[in-house]
């Protein structure tokens, strides 16, 4: 089955909500979209912070370049809030030909 790999920029309240929705509704998403949506990287400020959700530590990163330089990541979901550095990260993602979803 085809898998669309995405990255989240931020794992606060909105980011955790996106994580939970995509994971809890995985089967329905596959049924409707015809492919799996897989979160493969999550940009955070602190990888060791307890976020109260079950998320694999290996997908957490503090380096935006881990996302920008991964050609397998096709979609970047920005849920950081604020203007900077979110704006810079979005523009850099666009320059890397990634699709953007932004929460404002």
C-alpha positions as CSV (number, residue, x, y, z in Angstrom):
1,X,0.0,0.0,0.0
2,X,1.2,3.5,-0.8
3,X,2.2,5.6,2.1
4,X,2.4,9.4,2.2
5,X,5.1,10.5,4.6
6,X,4.5,13.7,6.5
7,X,6.3,15.8,9.2
8,X,4.8,17.8,12.0
9,X,6.3,21.1,13.0
10,X,5.3,21.4,16.6
11,X,3.8,19.0,19.2
12,X,1.8,21.3,21.5
13,X,-1.9,21.0,21.9
14,X,-2.7,21.2,18.2
15,X,0.2,19.0,17.2
16,X,-0.8,16.3,19.7
17,X,-4.4,16.6,18.3
18,X,-3.2,16.0,14.8
19,X,-1.0,13.1,15.9
20,X,-4.0,11.5,17.8
21,X,-6.5,12.1,15.0
22,X,-4.2,10.6,12.3
23,X,-3.4,7.6,14.4
24,X,-6.9,6.9,15.8
25,X,-8.5,7.2,12.4
26,X,-5.8,5.4,10.4
27,X,-8.1,2.7,9.0
28,X,-10.7,5.2,7.9
29,X,-8.1,7.4,6.3
30,X,-6.7,4.5,4.4
31,X,-10.3,3.5,3.3
32,X,-11.2,7.0,2.1
33,X,-7.8,8.2,0.7
34,X,-6.6,4.9,-0.6
35,X,-3.2,5.4,1.0
36,X,-1.6,5.5,4.5
37,X,-0.6,8.8,6.0
38,X,2.5,8.2,8.1
39,X,4.1,10.8,10.4
40,X,7.8,10.1,10.1
41,X,9.3,13.2,11.8
42,X,8.1,15.7,14.4
43,X,10.0,18.9,15.1
44,X,10.1,19.8,18.8
45,X,12.1,22.2,21.0
46,X,13.0,19.5,23.5
47,X,13.1,15.8,22.6
48,X,13.0,14.7,26.3
49,X,9.9,16.6,27.3
50,X,7.0,14.4,28.5
51,X,4.1,15.2,26.2
52,X,1.6,12.7,27.7
53,X,1.2,10.8,24.4
54,X,2.8,7.6,23.1
55,X,5.2,8.8,20.4
56,X,8.3,7.0,19.2
57,X,11.4,9.0,20.4
58,X,13.2,8.2,17.1
59,X,10.8,10.4,15.0
60,X,11.4,13.4,17.2
61,X,13.9,16.0,16.0
62,X,15.1,19.4,17.1
63,X,16.7,20.0,13.6
64,X,14.5,21.3,10.8
65,X,17.1,20.0,8.3
66,X,16.1,16.5,9.2
67,X,12.8,17.3,7.6
68,X,13.9,19.6,4.8
69,X,16.5,17.1,3.6
70,X,14.3,14.0,3.7
71,X,13.0,13.6,0.2
72,X,10.6,11.0,1.4
73,X,8.6,13.6,3.3
74,X,6.1,15.1,0.9
75,X,3.9,17.1,3.3
76,X,4.9,19.4,6.2
77,X,2.2,20.3,8.7
78,X,3.0,23.5,10.6
79,X,1.3,23.6,14.0
80,X,3.9,25.7,15.9
81,X,2.0,28.9,16.2
82,X,3.5,32.3,16.0
83,X,5.2,33.9,13.1
84,X,8.9,33.0,13.4
85,X,10.5,30.5,13.0
86,X,7.3,29.0,11.5
87,X,7.4,31.3,8.5
88,X,11.0,30.5,7.8
89,X,10.4,26.8,8.0
90,X,7.4,27.0,5.7
91,X,9.4,29.0,3.1
92,X,12.3,26.5,3.3
93,X,9.8,23.6,2.9
94,X,8.3,25.2,-0.2
95,X,11.8,25.7,-1.6
96,X,12.3,21.9,-1.1
97,X,9.1,21.3,-3.1
98,X,7.1,20.0,-0.1
99,X,3.4,20.6,0.3
100,X,2.4,22.7,3.3
101,X,-0.5,22.5,5.7
102,X,-0.6,25.4,8.2
103,X,-2.7,26.1,11.3
104,X,-3.3,29.7,12.1
